[in-house]
Amino acid sequence: MSSILDKIKDIENEMAKTQKNKATAYHLGTLKAKLAKLRRELLTPTGGGGGGGGVGFDVAKTGVARVGFVGFPSVGKSTLMSKLTGTVSEVGAYEFTTLTTVPGVIHYKGAKIQMLDLPGIIEGAKDGKGRGRQVIAVARTCSLIFIVLDVLKPLGHKKIIERELEGFGIRLNKKPPAITFRKKEKGGINITSTEKLTHLDHESIKAILSEYKIHNADISFRCDATADELIDVLEGNRIYIPALYVLNKIDQISIQELDIIYKIPHSVPISSHHEWNFDDLLEMMWKYLSLVRIYTKPKGQLPDYSAPVVLRAGHCTVEDFCNSIHKGLLKEFKNALVWGSSVKHNPQKVGKEHVMADEDVVQILKK
């Protein structure tokens, strides 16, 4: 372990010393790729040595989405969580006592959303310190991450947490880069791009690829990608999660300061102690989770608006809807009637590949 950490340190020092310009782009590219490979080894230690895992840290998934709370100890995560969900996690001056998280569930707009208080991520979690590793493994399964920050502490905390999560292959509020990549048997490396690449030239792309022992491949860029994005695609274990910065303890600052804070992108100022601005927080949460509610309508009855079937955007076809109700439903499926904004006529007959929109009403017709 320590030898890997030493290697990482050496490479980081080397990168800090190297000036960034055209001539060094190749060199920096290979260093970045080496770094990414070492980081991966830290996260997934290779074989050997039984009794590894330590205490299990998995939480059974309930509800349609999972929101993880990440933040330093004592920024008010547990208070916020217990006010939102009514679960009690041990609040107090702990270093790492709340380790097994108490999952809470919140019902919002008819959807069951699981909330997890992920225990304090400290600096150096991505290097395997503290219980950081297990915490981040759970963070990777979340559909949205709340980064809880203390308004009074400078935004240095925000940078540290972002860096930790990035180091684990979690990309916050980003889209996967538009790079397609295909290995082949022979023919060298063929690079095509629809946009002008300002951050990479062919030399540095080849340098990064050869670091991954790839010498024959077709690679096409549909965006102005950076070296880091190319490495993300090659590593292939990156996940893209939306995140909200929850700025807590706004009861302790002035109105003028609050105005400035409102300008931070992806952020919601709240006070968990006084329960200020919770509705705003939940509304933003709903928007970032991009969930779709579908109401069912039994034949000859009014739609049931009390219990929507909640699907994730991108997985909201009629087929997904049937599967979420009962796996055997598709066998009997003939077609469906849909009312709502996803169809031109109300009702409209649709097949199982029809994509539904939020608050549509559906009636399944069986064979």
Buried (B, 14 or more C-beta within 10 A) or exposed (E): EEEBBEBBEEBEEBBEEEEEEEEBBBBBBBBBBBBBBBBEEBBEEEEEEEEEEEEEBEBEEEBBBBBBBBBBBBBBBBBBBBBBBEBEBEBEEBEEEBBBBBBBBBEBBBBEBBBBBBBBBBBBBBBBEBBBBBBBEBBBBBBBBBBBBBBEEEEEBBEBBBEBBBBBBBBBBBEEBBBEBEEEEEEEBEBEBEEEBEBBBEEBBBBBBBBBEBEBBBBBBEBBBBBBBBBBBBBEEBEBBBBBBBBBBBEEBEEEBEEEBEEBEEBBBBBBBEEBBBEEBBEBBBEBBBBBBBBBBEEEEEBEEEEBBBBBEEEBBBBBBBBBEEEEBBEEBEBBBBBBEBBEEEBBEBEBEBBBBBBBBBBBEEE
